[in-house]
Amino acid sequence: MTTTDTFCQRTIDRFNAVDGDLRGLFRRASEDLRGIDPAGEMLSGCVSAGLALIAGSARNGVQYTGLAEILTDRIEFSLALNRAFHARDFAAADELLEVLTAALERSRPFVGLATLEQRAIEDAPPQEPMVQRVEIVALPERRTTTQIERGSAGDITSSMQIERDAV
């Protein structure tokens, strides 16, 4: 299990626990991004799971408005958060994470217990259609009949070609 998966599971576990401290988890992951986890794997796991839980809430009829409306578009939220961290605007990043954690805490009653496996299924990209190999090993003999009509000057005015199995 990767670090990202571990923190996805921690986020889901905290979400499932009625008294789970989501704010503390997100705050520590954000602080770790500035120190021991510069690649952001811990925070990435938390945010990924959090946004999947928000999507589940939205499917259950929860509507997000005001500041939380950004959460309904995973890409927009992720870009805003990444831009804030890239610009080292930690106040803006923390504000976005606060919006996410507040929405998660308010969504708890509307979402059943979540699991990492459910999140993986919901987040999985659509599968490519299965490619079937087709090999033509033989064709029957064919017979082609061509009928050509010419005008008075000898030019072709029409032609018709018919191809059939030579049986």
Secondary structure, 3 states (H helix, E strand, C coil): CCHHHHHHHHHHHHHHCCCCCHHHHHHHHHHHHCCCCCCCHHHHHHHHHHHHHHHHHHHCCCCCCHHHHHHHCHHHHHHHHHHHHHCCCHHHHHHHHHHHHHHHHHHHHHCCCCCHHHHHHHHCCCCCCCCCCCCCCCCCCEEEEEEEEECCCCCEEEEEEEEEECC
